[in-house]
Amino acid sequence: MSKARLIGIVGISAASTLSYFVPDMEGMILRGYKDPVGIVTACAGHTATAQLGKPYTRAECQILLEQDLAIHAEGVMKCIKVPVTAGQKAAFVSFAYNVGVGAFCKSTMLRRVNAGEGIAACSELSRWTTAKGKVYIGLVKRRAAERVICESDL
């Protein structure tokens, strides 16, 4: 159900990209754990109901991922007021999945995309490589990959 919802929000191309890209970037850990900045997380970056130490099955993780992606996609698309490409949708939803819809909706990235500055909006991804003031190589790699996706069909 959530996969169909995600496709309805961002289209099949962006949904397909997200379904593979996000778990690859987040990793798949079948238990509740604390991420590098101390947020209780499970599966492929699920935080909303994650419980520290709780075991999760792959099937549970897949359901949580699909639900989370749909929720984040819905929030992202409500903030975007102009037509965007599938690559932009996938990159912006992945970004929001990582930092939160609120951060995306308050960002220069969003202001630029809504101003029709697609390339400049995608370039903003490269600025988001820190968490709690520290640069993380995983975020550097993720943002570089998101930028490639974002710019892929501009």
C-alpha positions in Angstrom: 0.0 0.0 0.0 2.7 2.5 0.9 4.7 1.7 -2.2 1.7 2.5 -4.3 1.3 5.7 -2.3 4.9 6.7 -2.9 4.5 6.1 -6.7 1.4 8.2 -6.6 3.3 11.1 -5.0 6.6 11.1 -6.9 6.0 8.8 -9.9 7.5 5.4 -10.6 10.9 6.5 -11.6 11.6 8.5 -8.5 10.0 5.9 -6.3 12.2 3.2 -7.8 15.3 5.3 -7.3 14.3 5.9 -3.7 13.6 2.3 -2.9 17.1 1.3 -3.8 19.1 4.4 -3.0 17.9 5.2 0.5 18.6 1.7 2.0 21.9 1.7 0.3 22.9 5.0 1.9 21.3 4.4 5.3 22.3 0.7 5.6 19.9 -1.9 6.8 20.3 -2.8 10.5 17.7 -5.2 11.8 17.6 -3.8 15.4 17.2 -0.5 17.1 20.5 1.4 17.6 21.8 4.9 18.1 23.1 6.7 15.0 26.4 8.6 15.0 24.6 11.7 16.6 22.7 9.7 19.1 19.2 9.3 17.5 17.5 6.0 18.0 17.2 4.5 14.6 16.2 1.1 13.1 16.2 -0.7 9.8 17.1 1.8 6.9 17.0 5.0 8.9 13.6 4.7 10.5 13.4 6.9 13.6 9.7 7.6 14.3 9.0 4.5 16.3 12.4 2.9 16.6 13.2 1.3 19.9 16.8 0.8 21.1 17.8 -2.9 21.0 14.5 -4.1 19.5 15.0 -6.7 16.7 13.2 -6.1 13.4 12.6 -8.5 10.5 13.5 -7.6 6.9 9.7 -7.6 6.1 9.1 -5.1 9.0 11.9 -2.9 7.8 10.6 -2.9 4.2 7.2 -1.8 5.4 8.7 1.0 7.6 10.8 2.2 4.7 7.9 2.4 2.3 5.8 4.2 4.9 8.6 6.6 5.8 9.4 7.4 2.1 5.8 8.1 1.4 5.5 10.4 4.4 8.7 12.3 3.5 7.7 12.5 -0.2 4.4 14.0 0.6 6.0 16.6 2.8 8.6 17.5 0.2 6.1 17.7 -2.6 3.9 20.1 -0.6 6.8 22.5 -0.4 7.8 22.4 -4.0 5.6 24.8 -6.1 7.1 24.2 -9.5 7.4 21.2 -11.8 10.6 19.2 -11.1 12.2 16.2 -12.7 12.1 12.6 -11.4 15.8 13.0 -10.4 15.1 16.1 -8.4 12.1 14.4 -6.6 14.3 11.4 -5.7 17.2 13.6 -4.5 15.0 16.0 -2.5 13.0 13.2 -0.8 16.3 11.3 0.0 17.7 14.5 1.5 14.5 15.1 3.5 14.5 11.5 4.7 18.0 12.1 6.1 17.5 15.6 7.6 13.8 16.0 7.9 11.1 17.6 5.8 11.2 20.8 7.9 14.8 21.4 7.2 14.2 20.9 3.4 11.2 23.2 3.5 13.2 26.0 5.2 16.3 25.5 3.0 17.9 27.7 0.3 17.7 24.5 -1.8 13.9 24.8 -1.8 13.9 28.5 -2.4 16.1 27.9 -5.5 14.1 25.1 -6.9 10.9 27.2 -6.5 12.6 30.1 -8.2 13.3 27.8 -11.2 17.0 27.5 -10.5 17.3 23.7 -10.9 21.0 23.4 -11.1 21.6 25.8 -8.3 19.1 23.9 -6.1 20.9 20.6 -6.8 24.2 22.2 -5.9 22.9 23.1 -2.5 23.0 19.4 -1.6 26.8 19.6 -1.3 26.5 22.1 1.6 24.7 19.6 3.9 27.6 17.3 5.0 27.6 18.0 8.8 25.7 16.7 11.7 26.0 18.5 15.1 28.8 20.6 13.6 31.0 17.6 12.4 31.6 16.6 8.8 30.8 13.0 8.2 32.3 11.2 5.2 29.1 9.2 4.8 27.2 12.5 4.4 29.7 13.8 1.9 29.3 10.6 -0.2 25.5 10.7 0.2 25.2 14.3 -0.9 27.5 13.8 -3.8 25.3 10.8 -5.0 22.1 12.8 -4.4 23.5 15.6 -6.4 24.2 13.3 -9.3 20.6 12.0 -9.1 19.3 15.5 -8.8 21.2 16.8 -11.9 20.7 13.6 -14.0 17.8 14.8 -16.0 18.0 18.5 -16.0 
